[in-house]
Amino acid sequence: MTITSTPTPTVPNDISADLPGLAELMCALRHCAQLPGLLIRVTPDLGDNAEAAGSRCDRTPRVGLGAGLLTDSDSLPLYGVLAHEIAHHALNHGDTRPFWRNPVWLAKAALLGGLVVRLPLPVLAVLVCVVLAAVLAGARRERLQEYDADTHAVRLLDAAGLPGRRLVSAALADLVDEPPGYRLIGWLFDGHPSARARRRNLAAGRPARRLRWALLWQRTPAPTTAPGFTCTACELADTEAVIW
């Protein structure tokens, strides 16, 4: 595991030193997720957010941490965020497909081609509907990945002997609720579900709703345990896993 930092004049200087056990926890989560490696990058561009990303060059799983996440002395939400991003990699959510296998890109290319060759308006209208359907389907796929990452993050933390549901719930509790307009219809076009929906799904303790046939392709790897891992510095003992 490698931890890197991006130096820049805007990096806050008040990063809390009260984040004990962070490196050890990352090693344990990487082991539980069965990842070959993990690159952690701290950057101020993300603010209070985090992201899971990959690279076509070396395919090393990467997690970007906003510098704002490290300024809070309450480390519980940070641990939940880290587990969530690692869960994305464990579930292969960061595996980007080439554009010729991306339905949204294909639909947009077909519409652009239809405009170039000046297809009849009824045909163009059908292509517009296809693009819209592809965008909505892609957004729903990404929302399901967020739900699945929350659920799998709990499993990874539990496998490390930590109170997974408590830590992920702390991370979701820090999320700001979206405005009513977003909760009404805006979420349809966004790849991130509302904070309220994520908290509700986590509390339900079951996978996010999806079509029955889609479960045939749903594969959730079983986390391995982290033998000998203790995080006494971060004051999270495995005995707390049963406290709720």
C-alpha positions in Angstrom: 0.0 0.0 0.0 1.3 3.4 -0.9 0.1 6.7 0.5 0.9 9.8 -1.5 0.1 13.5 -1.0 -0.3 16.2 -3.7 1.6 19.3 -2.5 -0.1 22.6 -3.3 -0.2 26.0 -1.6 -4.0 25.6 -0.9 -3.6 22.5 1.2 -4.9 23.2 4.7 -2.3 23.2 7.4 -4.7 22.1 10.2 -4.9 18.4 9.2 -5.7 16.6 12.4 -3.1 14.4 14.0 -5.8 12.6 15.8 -6.3 10.0 13.1 -4.5 7.0 14.6 -4.5 3.6 13.1 -5.4 4.9 9.6 -2.6 3.2 7.7 -3.1 -0.1 9.6 -6.8 0.0 8.9 -6.2 0.6 5.2 -3.9 -2.5 5.1 -6.5 -4.6 6.9 -9.3 -3.5 4.5 -7.1 -4.1 1.4 -6.5 -7.6 2.7 -10.1 -8.2 3.4 -11.1 -6.9 0.0 -8.5 -9.2 -1.6 -6.9 -6.4 -3.6 -3.4 -6.8 -5.0 -2.4 -3.3 -4.0 -3.8 0.1 -3.1 -2.7 3.6 -3.8 -4.0 6.4 -1.5 -3.8 9.9 -2.7 -4.6 13.0 -0.6 -5.6 16.0 -2.6 -7.4 19.2 -1.7 -9.4 19.2 -4.9 -11.9 16.8 -3.5 -12.7 18.9 -0.4 -14.7 16.7 1.9 -15.3 13.9 -0.7 -13.5 10.8 -1.8 -13.3 8.8 -5.0 -12.4 5.4 -6.2 -10.4 5.4 -9.5 -8.4 3.1 -11.6 -5.6 3.4 -14.1 -5.3 1.8 -17.5 -1.5 1.8 -17.2 -0.9 -0.3 -14.1 -4.5 -1.2 -13.0 -3.6 -0.4 -9.4 -6.7 0.4 -7.3 -6.6 4.1 -6.3 -8.6 5.9 -3.6 -8.6 9.7 -3.6 -9.1 11.5 -0.3 -10.1 15.1 0.0 -7.9 17.0 2.4 -11.0 18.2 4.2 -11.7 14.6 5.4 -8.5 14.7 7.4 -9.2 17.9 9.3 -11.9 16.5 11.5 -10.8 14.9 14.7 -13.8 12.6 14.6 -12.3 9.8 12.5 -15.4 7.5 12.5 -16.9 8.9 9.2 -13.5 8.8 7.6 -13.1 5.1 8.3 -16.6 4.5 6.8 -15.7 6.6 3.7 -12.5 4.6 3.2 -14.3 1.3 3.4 -16.9 2.5 0.9 -14.3 3.5 -1.7 -12.3 0.2 -1.2 -15.6 -1.7 -1.6 -16.0 -0.1 -5.0 -12.7 -1.7 -6.1 -13.6 -5.0 -4.4 -16.8 -5.1 -6.5 -15.0 -4.1 -9.7 -17.0 -0.9 -10.0 -14.0 1.1 -11.2 -13.5 -1.2 -14.2 -14.2 1.3 -17.0 -15.5 -0.1 -20.3 -14.2 1.1 -23.7 -16.5 3.5 -25.4 -17.6 0.9 -28.1 -19.1 -1.2 -25.2 -20.7 1.8 -23.5 -24.5 2.0 -24.4 -24.6 5.7 -23.7 -21.7 6.5 -26.0 -23.1 4.2 -28.7 -26.6 5.9 -28.5 -25.1 9.3 -28.7 -22.9 8.3 -31.6 -25.9 7.0 -33.4 -27.8 10.2 -32.8 -24.9 12.3 -34.0 -24.6 10.2 -37.1 -28.3 10.6 -37.7 -27.9 14.4 -37.5 -25.0 14.3 -39.9 -26.8 12.3 -42.6 -30.0 14.2 -41.9 -32.3 11.3 -41.1 -36.0 11.9 -41.0 -37.4 13.5 -37.9 -39.3 10.4 -36.7 -36.0 8.4 -36.8 -34.2 11.2 -34.9 -36.9 11.3 -32.3 -36.5 7.5 -31.8 -32.7 8.0 -31.4 -33.3 10.8 -28.8 -35.5 8.4 -26.8 -32.8 5.7 -27.1 -30.2 8.2 -25.7 -32.5 9.2 -22.9 -33.1 5.6 -22.0 -29.4 4.8 -22.1 -28.6 7.7 -19.8 -31.3 6.7 -17.3 -30.2 3.1 -17.3 -26.5 4.2 -16.8 -27.5 6.4 -13.9 -29.5 3.6 -12.3 -26.5 1.3 -12.6 -24.3 3.7 -10.9 -26.8 4.3 -8.1 -27.0 0.5 -7.5 -23.2 0.5 -7.3 -23.3 3.1 -4.5 -25.9 1.0 -2.5 -23.8 -2.1 -3.0 -20.6 -0.4 -2.0 -22.3 0.8 1.3 -23.4 -2.8 2.0 -20.0 -4.3 1.1 -18.2 -1.7 3.2 -20.0 -3.0 6.2 -18.8 -6.5 5.4 -15.2 -5.4 5.0 -15.2 -3.6 8.3 -16.8 -6.5 10.0 -14.2 -8.8 8.5 -11.5 -6.6 10.0 -13.2 -7.0 13.4 -14.7 -3.5 13.5 -18.3 -2.3 13.9 -19.0 -1.9 10.1 -22.6 -0.7 10.3 -21.7 1.9 12.9 -18.8 3.3 10.8 -20.7 3.4 7.5 -23.7 4.9 9.2 -21.4 7.6 10.6 -20.1 8.4 7.1 -23.7 8.6 5.7 -24.8 10.8 8.6 -22.3 13.4 7.5 -23.8 13.7 4.1 -26.0 16.8 3.4 -29.6 16.0 2.4 -30.4 17.1 -1.2 -33.1 19.7 -1.9 -36.7 18.5 -2.5 -36.4 19.0 -6.3 -33.5 16.5 -6.4 -35.3 13.9 -4.3 -38.4 14.3 -6.5 -36.9 13.8 -10.0 -33.3 15.0 -10.1 -32.0 11.7 -8.8 -33.2 9.9 -11.9 -30.4 11.5 -14.0 -27.7 11.3 -11.3 -25.4 8.4 -10.5 -25.5 9.1 -6.8 -28.6 8.3 -4.8 -29.8 10.8 -2.2 -28.3 10.7 1.2 -31.6 9.8 2.7 -32.0 6.9 0.3 -28.6 5.5 1.1 -29.2 5.7 4.8 -32.6 4.0 4.4 -31.1 1.2 2.3 -28.3 0.6 4.8 -30.8 0.5 7.7 -32.8 -2.1 5.7 -29.8 -4.5 5.8 -30.6 -6.0 2.4 -29.3 -5.5 -1.2 -30.8 -2.6 -3.2 -33.8 -3.4 -5.3 -33.2 -4.6 -8.8 -34.9 -6.8 -11.4 -34.9 -10.5 -10.6 -33.0 -11.4 -13.7 -30.3 -8.9 -13.0 -29.3 -10.9 -9.9 -28.0 -13.6 -12.2 -25.0 -11.4 -13.0 -24.6 -10.1 -9.4 -21.4 -11.4 -7.8 -20.4 -10.3 -4.4 -17.0 -11.6 -3.3 -16.8 -12.9 0.3 -14.3 -10.8 2.3 -11.4 -12.5 4.0 -10.6 -11.9 7.6 -7.6 -9.9 8.7 -5.9 -12.2 11.2 -4.1 -10.5 14.0 -5.3 -7.0 13.1 -6.0 -4.7 16.0 -6.7 -1.0 16.0 -6.2 -0.2 19.6 -4.9 3.3 18.7 -8.1 4.2 17.0 -10.1 2.9 20.0 -12.1 0.5 17.9 -11.9 -3.0 19.3 -13.6 -6.0 17.8 -15.8 -6.3 20.8 -17.6 -3.1 19.7 -18.8 -5.0 16.6 -21.8 -6.3 18.6 -22.7 -3.0 20.2 -25.7 -1.4 18.5 
